[in-house]
Amino acid sequence: MTDPLTDLQVPIVQAPMAGGPSIPALAVAVARAGGLGMLAAGYKTAQAMAEEIRVVAAHTDRFGVNLFVPEQDPSDPANLAAYAQALAPLAAELGIPAPAVGEYTDDDYPAKLDHLVAHPVPLVSFTFGLPSAADVARLRKAGSAVVLNATTAREVTAAAELAPDAIVVQGTEAGGHRATHGQAAEPEDITTTALLTAACELTGIPLVAAGGVASRDAAADLLRRGARAVQVGTLFLTAQETGTKPAHREALLSADGGETVVTRAFSGRAARALRNRFTDRMAGAQVKGYPQVHYMTAPLRAASKDDAQGLNLWAGTGFAACRATTAEDVVAQFRGFSAK
């Protein structure tokens, strides 16, 4: 297989947004427009991931799959129990049972990895931590490019030791979950530009800059500073081809004057979202508790499907640039640059 990042017509990677937005139609549309489409395997079974790969591969070979590395930092049972109690009043208001303490899960990681080794895709990326050297070797031997994530200079160094094909450097402006290597760490308040600059000094491995890339000028600046490509997520959330919940989509398009907050309230991991009633009410009770908190709040989020005030409205700091458009139009904003 050729290197998907080198072959890009437009140096843009669609962020893998788990939980609904990153459906096959989006990955295909981004690839057809000249970027790199990504499937998010998180919160899916290996079988469901395989089916989405089958759909996308029938249309393009310019795509990748993102895996969640199983959480290495354990959640505290007492904190989880306290958070379940804190959620109980909200559940009662929604007319659903009080949440039980969520279960730990490895997100079917071993089975997903085995499938990707047996049925290679052009690129496999990882978030929430680093895979083992053996896992990287298996994927490389199968013919897949391997991309790792980092949110600090220290994480860049750790990722570089595994000699991946590229590293996504994710700054504080990014929407959704930060890719910190372990939930225990508090996300470092470092901008995408600053992290990219530090990473360029630490490694010669190709870098993809992620976080707050909401305009052509922002992308141009990051490419000039040494990025091979930029990763864009929030702008795609309001594209026609995404699986974004209608209430989430509408909140992004009508959020003039709104703001984002970094919260653990929905999943137990730090993530940037539009501020709403849920983030405000749970701000004082939130705990470190991934993935258990994710499964505790899932019924509440499902019951709030039409009410944006109860949803995890993931959004980067550049959310004001969101428009009701197509994935092709989003990619077109970044045409005219070439991957280095």
MARKOLKE-38265 format. One record per residue (C-alpha): residue in one letter; z, y, x. Coordinates in nm, 3 decimals, padded with zeros to 5 digits, always signed. Layout:
BEGIN
+--------+---------+---------+---------+
! residu !      up !   north !    east !
+--------+---------+---------+---------+
!      A !       Z !       Y !       X !
...
+--------+---------+---------+---------+
//
This chain:
BEGIN
+--------+---------+---------+---------+
! residu !      up !   north !    east !
+--------+---------+---------+---------+
!      M ! +00.000 ! +00.000 ! +00.000 !
!      T ! -00.067 ! +00.355 ! +00.113 !
!      D ! +00.209 ! +00.615 ! +00.138 !
!      P ! +00.227 ! +00.773 ! -00.211 !
!      L ! +00.361 ! +01.101 ! -00.073 !
!      T ! +00.082 ! +01.142 ! +00.183 !
!      D ! -00.185 ! +01.075 ! -00.079 !
!      L ! -00.064 ! +01.334 ! -00.331 !
!      Q ! -00.323 ! +01.579 ! -00.457 !
!      V ! -00.039 ! +01.812 ! -00.559 !
!      P ! +00.285 ! +01.794 ! -00.357 !
!      I ! +00.509 ! +01.746 ! -00.659 !
!      V ! +00.733 ! +01.454 ! -00.744 !
!      Q ! +00.848 ! +01.416 ! -01.103 !
!      A ! +01.224 ! +01.364 ! -01.097 !
!      P ! +01.334 ! +01.027 ! -01.235 !
!      M ! +01.547 ! +01.132 ! -01.532 !
!      A ! +01.739 ! +00.835 ! -01.670 !
!      G ! +01.866 ! +00.811 ! -02.024 !
!      G ! +01.541 ! +00.876 ! -02.207 !
!      P ! +01.320 ! +01.154 ! -02.066 !
!      S ! +01.135 ! +00.958 ! -01.797 !
!      I ! +00.919 ! +00.731 ! -02.008 !
!      P ! +00.592 ! +00.567 ! -01.892 !
!      A ! +00.376 ! +00.830 ! -02.062 !
!      L ! +00.532 ! +01.101 ! -01.845 !
!      A ! +00.484 ! +00.910 ! -01.519 !
!      V ! +00.121 ! +00.840 ! -01.604 !
!      A ! +00.051 ! +01.200 ! -01.705 !
!      V ! +00.203 ! +01.338 ! -01.383 !
!      A ! +00.007 ! +01.092 ! -01.171 !
!      R ! -00.320 ! +01.174 ! -01.346 !
!      A ! -00.253 ! +01.543 ! -01.285 !
!      G ! -00.220 ! +01.477 ! -00.910 !
!      G ! +00.156 ! +01.441 ! -00.862 !
!      L ! +00.384 ! +01.141 ! -00.819 !
!      G ! +00.516 ! +01.000 ! -01.146 !
!      M ! +00.856 ! +00.831 ! -01.143 !
!      L ! +01.019 ! +00.574 ! -01.369 !
!      A ! +01.397 ! +00.583 ! -01.405 !
!      A ! +01.537 ! +00.229 ! -01.405 !
!      G ! +01.893 ! +00.349 ! -01.465 !
!      Y ! +02.068 ! +00.226 ! -01.783 !
!      K ! +01.795 ! -00.037 ! -01.836 !
!      T ! +01.786 ! -00.411 ! -01.784 !
!      A ! +01.559 ! -00.556 ! -01.517 !
!      Q ! +01.336 ! -00.686 ! -01.795 !
!      A ! +01.302 ! -00.343 ! -01.955 !
!      M ! +01.223 ! -00.191 ! -01.614 !
!      A ! +00.957 ! -00.455 ! -01.554 !
!      E ! +00.789 ! -00.379 ! -01.886 !
!      E ! +00.774 ! -00.006 ! -01.810 !
!      I ! +00.626 ! -00.080 ! -01.467 !
!      R ! +00.361 ! -00.299 ! -01.631 !
!      V ! +00.263 ! -00.014 ! -01.865 !
!      V ! +00.238 ! +00.247 ! -01.589 !
!      A ! +00.063 ! +00.019 ! -01.337 !
!      A ! -00.214 ! -00.041 ! -01.589 !
!      H ! -00.307 ! +00.327 ! -01.557 !
!      T ! -00.218 ! +00.442 ! -01.204 !
!      D ! -00.098 ! +00.335 ! -00.861 !
!      R ! +00.059 ! +00.675 ! -00.791 !
!      F ! +00.414 ! +00.615 ! -00.911 !
!      G ! +00.758 ! +00.503 ! -00.808 !
!      V ! +01.074 ! +00.349 ! -00.950 !
!      N ! +01.426 ! +00.487 ! -00.906 !
!      L ! +01.734 ! +00.262 ! -00.886 !
!      F ! +02.103 ! +00.343 ! -00.926 !
!      V ! +02.302 ! +00.214 ! -00.630 !
!      P ! +02.616 ! +00.048 ! -00.776 !
!      E ! +02.917 ! +00.280 ! -00.760 !
!      Q ! +03.125 ! +00.215 ! -00.448 !
!      D ! +03.418 ! +00.446 ! -00.529 !
!      P ! +03.643 ! +00.274 ! -00.785 !
!      S ! +03.755 ! +00.452 ! -01.100 !
!      D ! +04.129 ! +00.486 ! -01.164 !
!      P ! +04.230 ! +00.278 ! -01.473 !
!      A ! +04.503 ! +00.524 ! -01.572 !
!      N ! +04.261 ! +00.817 ! -01.561 !
!      L ! +04.009 ! +00.624 ! -01.770 !
!      A ! +04.274 ! +00.542 ! -02.031 !
!      A ! +04.382 ! +00.906 ! -02.047 !
!      Y ! +04.024 ! +01.019 ! -02.094 !
!      A ! +03.970 ! +00.768 ! -02.373 !
!      Q ! +04.270 ! +00.921 ! -02.551 !
!      A ! +04.134 ! +01.271 ! -02.495 !
!      L ! +03.805 ! +01.169 ! -02.656 !
!      A ! +03.972 ! +01.020 ! -02.964 !
!      P ! +03.995 ! +01.347 ! -03.164 !
!      L ! +03.623 ! +01.414 ! -03.112 !
!      A ! +03.540 ! +01.062 ! -03.226 !
!      A ! +03.749 ! +01.112 ! -03.537 !
!      E ! +03.563 ! +01.434 ! -03.617 !
!      L ! +03.236 ! +01.242 ! -03.590 !
!      G ! +03.364 ! +00.963 ! -03.812 !
!      I ! +03.340 ! +00.690 ! -03.549 !
!      P ! +03.606 ! +00.466 ! -03.388 !
!      A ! +03.808 ! +00.599 ! -03.096 !
!      P ! +03.639 ! +00.497 ! -02.770 !
!      A ! +03.774 ! +00.208 ! -02.566 !
!      V ! +03.787 ! +00.230 ! -02.187 !
!      G ! +03.434 ! +00.170 ! -02.063 !
!      E ! +03.338 ! -00.129 ! -01.854 !
!      Y ! +03.218 ! -00.126 ! -01.493 !
!      T ! +02.857 ! -00.234 ! -01.451 !
!      D ! +02.627 ! -00.262 ! -01.151 !
!      D ! +02.334 ! -00.151 ! -01.372 !
!      D ! +02.163 ! -00.488 ! -01.316 !
!      Y ! +02.091 ! -00.373 ! -00.962 !
!      P ! +02.047 ! -00.717 ! -00.794 !
!      A ! +01.801 ! -00.835 ! -01.058 !
!      K ! +01.605 ! -00.510 ! -01.043 !
!      L ! +01.582 ! -00.526 ! -00.667 !
!      D ! +01.470 ! -00.889 ! -00.678 !
!      H ! +01.198 ! -00.799 ! -00.926 !
!      L ! +01.072 ! -00.511 ! -00.714 !
!      V ! +01.056 ! -00.736 ! -00.409 !
!      A ! +00.866 ! -01.005 ! -00.599 !
!      H ! +00.643 ! -00.752 ! -00.778 !
!      P ! +00.604 ! -00.454 ! -00.542 !
!      V ! +00.543 ! -00.100 ! -00.662 !
!      P ! +00.412 ! +00.184 ! -00.443 !
!      L ! +00.752 ! +00.350 ! -00.398 !
!      V ! +01.119 ! +00.275 ! -00.465 !
!      S ! +01.385 ! +00.544 ! -00.451 !
!      F ! +01.763 ! +00.526 ! -00.476 !
!      T ! +02.037 ! +00.753 ! -00.604 !
!      F ! +02.420 ! +00.760 ! -00.618 !
!      G ! +02.439 ! +00.607 ! -00.271 !
!      L ! +02.244 ! +00.418 ! -00.008 !
!      P ! +02.106 ! +00.065 ! -00.029 !
!      S ! +02.186 ! -00.179 ! +00.247 !
!      A ! +01.961 ! -00.207 ! +00.550 !
!      A ! +01.868 ! -00.554 ! +00.426 !
!      D ! +01.758 ! -00.415 ! +00.088 !
!      V ! +01.544 ! -00.152 ! +00.259 !
!      A ! +01.388 ! -00.418 ! +00.483 !
!      R ! +01.305 ! -00.640 ! +00.185 !
!      L ! +01.126 ! -00.360 ! +00.004 !
!      R ! +00.939 ! -00.245 ! +00.313 !
!      K ! +00.827 ! -00.602 ! +00.385 !
!      A ! +00.702 ! -00.626 ! +00.026 !
!      G ! +00.490 ! -00.316 ! +00.087 !
!      S ! +00.686 ! -00.046 ! -00.094 !
!      A ! +00.767 ! +00.294 ! +00.050 !
!      V ! +01.142 ! +00.361 ! +00.041 !
!      V ! +01.289 ! +00.702 ! -00.045 !
!      L ! +01.659 ! +00.787 ! -00.022 !
!      N ! +01.863 ! +01.079 ! -00.157 !
!      A ! +02.106 ! +01.316 ! +00.012 !
!      T ! +02.311 ! +01.613 ! -00.107 !
!      T ! +02.480 ! +01.714 ! +00.222 !
!      A ! +02.392 ! +01.724 ! +00.591 !
!      R ! +02.619 ! +01.425 ! +00.647 !
!      E ! +02.437 ! +01.228 ! +00.379 !
!      V ! +02.102 ! +01.323 ! +00.537 !
!      T ! +02.220 ! +01.172 ! +00.865 !
!      A ! +02.341 ! +00.856 ! +00.692 !
!      A ! +02.013 ! +00.819 ! +00.505 !
!      A ! +01.806 ! +00.879 ! +00.818 !
!      E ! +01.980 ! +00.589 ! +00.993 !
!      L ! +01.805 ! +00.356 ! +00.748 !
!      A ! +01.463 ! +00.494 ! +00.856 !
!      P ! +01.322 ! +00.552 ! +00.506 !
!      D ! +00.975 ! +00.687 ! +00.439 !
!      A ! +01.125 ! +01.007 ! +00.298 !
!      I ! +01.454 ! +01.165 ! +00.197 !
!      V ! +01.504 ! +01.374 ! -00.117 !
!      V ! +01.739 ! +01.660 ! -00.030 !
!      Q ! +01.902 ! +01.775 ! -00.352 !
!      G ! +02.066 ! +02.116 ! -00.367 !
!      T ! +02.332 ! +02.242 ! -00.602 !
!      E ! +02.075 ! +02.400 ! -00.837 !
!      A ! +01.955 ! +02.058 ! -00.956 !
!      G ! +01.999 ! +01.954 ! -01.317 !
!      G ! +02.156 ! +01.628 ! -01.426 !
!      H ! +02.358 ! +01.411 ! -01.191 !
!      R ! +02.404 ! +01.503 ! -00.828 !
!      A ! +02.302 ! +01.216 ! -00.604 !
!      T ! +02.627 ! +01.222 ! -00.407 !
!      H ! +02.700 ! +00.903 ! -00.212 !
!      G ! +03.002 ! +00.798 ! -00.416 !
!      Q ! +03.167 ! +00.960 ! -00.717 !
!      A ! +03.487 ! +01.052 ! -00.534 !
!      A ! +03.323 ! +01.333 ! -00.337 !
!      E ! +03.311 ! +01.677 ! -00.489 !
!      P ! +02.949 ! +01.796 ! -00.479 !
!      E ! +02.893 ! +02.038 ! -00.194 !
!      D ! +02.793 ! +02.387 ! -00.304 !
!      I ! +02.482 ! +02.405 ! -00.086 !
!      T ! +02.150 ! +02.544 ! -00.202 !
!      T ! +01.829 ! +02.349 ! -00.182 !
!      T ! +01.695 ! +02.593 ! +00.077 !
!      A ! +02.004 ! +02.564 ! +00.297 !
!      L ! +02.013 ! +02.186 ! +00.273 !
!      L ! +01.642 ! +02.159 ! +00.354 !
!      T ! +01.688 ! +02.384 ! +00.657 !
!      A ! +01.978 ! +02.171 ! +00.782 !
!      A ! +01.786 ! +01.849 ! +00.717 !
!      C ! +01.483 ! +01.970 ! +00.914 !
!      E ! +01.713 ! +02.018 ! +01.214 !
!      L ! +01.863 ! +01.670 ! +01.175 !
!      T ! +01.559 ! +01.449 ! +01.124 !
!      G ! +01.182 ! +01.430 ! +01.149 !
!      I ! +01.162 ! +01.202 ! +00.844 !
!      P ! +00.953 ! +01.360 ! +00.564 !
!      L ! +01.167 ! +01.557 ! +00.321 !
!      V ! +01.130 ! +01.622 ! -00.051 !
!      A ! +01.315 ! +01.932 ! -00.169 !
!      A ! +01.487 ! +01.907 ! -00.509 !
!      G ! +01.695 ! +02.147 ! -00.714 !
!      G ! +01.597 ! +02.471 ! -00.885 !
!      V ! +01.224 ! +02.430 ! -00.828 !
!      A ! +01.109 ! +02.617 ! -01.137 !
!      S ! +00.819 ! +02.825 ! -01.008 !
!      R ! +00.519 ! +02.820 ! -00.779 !
!      D ! +00.686 ! +03.073 ! -00.550 !
!      A ! +00.997 ! +02.856 ! -00.515 !
!      A ! +00.783 ! +02.556 ! -00.426 !
!      A ! +00.575 ! +02.754 ! -00.179 !
!      D ! +00.888 ! +02.872 ! -00.001 !
!      L ! +01.027 ! +02.520 ! +00.032 !
!      L ! +00.696 ! +02.384 ! +00.159 !
!      R ! +00.679 ! +02.661 ! +00.418 !
!      R ! +01.030 ! +02.568 ! +00.529 !
!      G ! +00.927 ! +02.212 ! +00.603 !
!      A ! +00.934 ! +02.009 ! +00.282 !
!      R ! +00.660 ! +01.747 ! +00.243 !
!      A ! +00.680 ! +01.789 ! -00.135 !
!      V ! +00.908 ! +01.927 ! -00.404 !
!      Q ! +01.078 ! +01.735 ! -00.682 !
!      V ! +01.077 ! +01.887 ! -01.031 !
!      G ! +01.282 ! +01.766 ! -01.325 !
!      T ! +01.397 ! +02.030 ! -01.571 !
!      L ! +01.050 ! +02.177 ! -01.633 !
!      F ! +00.928 ! +01.834 ! -01.745 !
!      L ! +01.206 ! +01.796 ! -02.003 !
!      T ! +01.012 ! +02.007 ! -02.253 !
!      A ! +00.670 ! +01.854 ! -02.183 !
!      Q ! +00.504 ! +01.665 ! -02.468 !
!      E ! +00.504 ! +01.333 ! -02.282 !
!      T ! +00.878 ! +01.304 ! -02.223 !
!      G ! +01.135 ! +01.108 ! -02.420 !
!      T ! +01.374 ! +01.406 ! -02.430 !
!      K ! +01.588 ! +01.414 ! -02.744 !
!      P ! +01.463 ! +01.678 ! -02.991 !
!      A ! +01.798 ! +01.861 ! -02.987 !
!      H ! +01.798 ! +01.869 ! -02.606 !
!      R ! +01.442 ! +01.996 ! -02.600 !
!      E ! +01.518 ! +02.270 ! -02.852 !
!      A ! +01.832 ! +02.374 ! -02.664 !
!      L ! +01.632 ! +02.425 ! -02.346 !
!      L ! +01.363 ! +02.625 ! -02.522 !
!      S ! +01.609 ! +02.849 ! -02.705 !
!      A ! +01.880 ! +02.888 ! -02.441 !
!      D ! +01.818 ! +03.255 ! -02.363 !
!      G ! +02.143 ! +03.389 ! -02.225 !
!      G ! +02.287 ! +03.041 ! -02.186 !
!      E ! +02.437 ! +02.901 ! -01.871 !
!      T ! +02.476 ! +02.572 ! -01.691 !
!      V ! +02.798 ! +02.411 ! -01.577 !
!      V ! +02.874 ! +02.120 ! -01.346 !
!      T ! +03.073 ! +01.869 ! -01.546 !
!      R ! +03.203 ! +01.513 ! -01.532 !
!      A ! +03.277 ! +01.515 ! -01.905 !
!      F ! +02.985 ! +01.296 ! -02.011 !
!      S ! +02.971 ! +01.031 ! -01.739 !
!      G ! +03.258 ! +01.070 ! -01.494 !
!      R ! +03.008 ! +01.182 ! -01.228 !
!      A ! +02.931 ! +01.544 ! -01.149 !
!      A ! +02.621 ! +01.663 ! -01.332 !
!      R ! +02.471 ! +02.001 ! -01.422 !
!      A ! +02.415 ! +02.068 ! -01.793 !
!      L ! +02.380 ! +02.350 ! -02.039 !
!      R ! +02.727 ! +02.464 ! -02.136 !
!      N ! +02.816 ! +02.361 ! -02.491 !
!      R ! +03.113 ! +02.279 ! -02.711 !
!      F ! +03.163 ! +01.934 ! -02.555 !
!      T ! +03.173 ! +02.062 ! -02.198 !
!      D ! +03.419 ! +02.334 ! -02.300 !
!      R ! +03.650 ! +02.105 ! -02.495 !
!      M ! +03.663 ! +01.836 ! -02.229 !
!      A ! +03.676 ! +02.063 ! -01.924 !
!      G ! +04.050 ! +02.019 ! -01.879 !
!      A ! +04.049 ! +01.642 ! -01.941 !
!      Q ! +03.743 ! +01.525 ! -01.744 !
!      V ! +03.799 ! +01.259 ! -01.477 !
!      K ! +03.613 ! +01.083 ! -01.200 !
!      G ! +03.512 ! +00.763 ! -01.369 !
!      Y ! +03.152 ! +00.650 ! -01.335 !
!      P ! +03.003 ! +00.446 ! -01.495 !
!      Q ! +03.291 ! +00.379 ! -01.733 !
!      V ! +03.302 ! +00.731 ! -01.879 !
!      H ! +02.928 ! +00.714 ! -01.946 !
!      Y ! +02.983 ! +00.415 ! -02.173 !
!      M ! +03.290 ! +00.573 ! -02.334 !
!      T ! +03.100 ! +00.884 ! -02.439 !
!      A ! +02.778 ! +00.705 ! -02.538 !
!      P ! +02.887 ! +00.649 ! -02.902 !
!      L ! +02.991 ! +01.014 ! -02.934 !
!      R ! +02.659 ! +01.131 ! -02.796 !
!      A ! +02.472 ! +00.895 ! -03.029 !
!      A ! +02.666 ! +01.030 ! -03.328 !
!      S ! +02.580 ! +01.386 ! -03.219 !
!      K ! +02.206 ! +01.320 ! -03.186 !
!      D ! +02.103 ! +01.618 ! -03.398 !
!      D ! +02.378 ! +01.850 ! -03.273 !
!      A ! +02.316 ! +01.994 ! -02.927 !
!      Q ! +02.681 ! +02.094 ! -02.904 !
!      G ! +02.779 ! +01.730 ! -02.854 !
!      L ! +02.501 ! +01.618 ! -02.621 !
!      N ! +02.463 ! +01.597 ! -02.245 !
!      L ! +02.205 ! +01.873 ! -02.210 !
!      W ! +02.108 ! +01.813 ! -01.848 !
!      A ! +01.943 ! +02.122 ! -01.701 !
!      G ! +01.891 ! +02.282 ! -01.363 !
!      T ! +01.958 ! +02.646 ! -01.291 !
!      G ! +01.590 ! +02.728 ! -01.351 !
!      F ! +01.595 ! +02.607 ! -01.713 !
!      A ! +01.481 ! +02.947 ! -01.846 !
!      A ! +01.132 ! +02.864 ! -01.718 !
!      C ! +01.101 ! +02.568 ! -01.958 !
!      R ! +00.811 ! +02.589 ! -02.203 !
!      A ! +00.672 ! +02.367 ! -02.477 !
!      T ! +00.377 ! +02.236 ! -02.278 !
!      T ! +00.222 ! +01.928 ! -02.121 !
!      A ! +00.301 ! +01.744 ! -01.801 !
!      E ! -00.046 ! +01.834 ! -01.673 !
!      D ! +00.029 ! +02.203 ! -01.723 !
!      V ! +00.359 ! +02.171 ! -01.536 !
!      V ! +00.185 ! +02.007 ! -01.240 !
!      A ! -00.094 ! +02.265 ! -01.253 !
!      Q ! +00.158 ! +02.538 ! -01.171 !
!      F ! +00.192 ! +02.382 ! -00.825 !
!      R ! -00.175 ! +02.329 ! -00.742 !
!      G ! -00.324 ! +02.489 ! -00.435 !
!      F ! -00.077 ! +02.343 ! -00.186 !
!      S ! -00.137 ! +02.032 ! +00.020 !
!      A ! +00.116 ! +01.775 ! +00.129 !
!      K ! +00.191 ! +01.799 ! +00.500 !
+--------+---------+---------+---------+
//
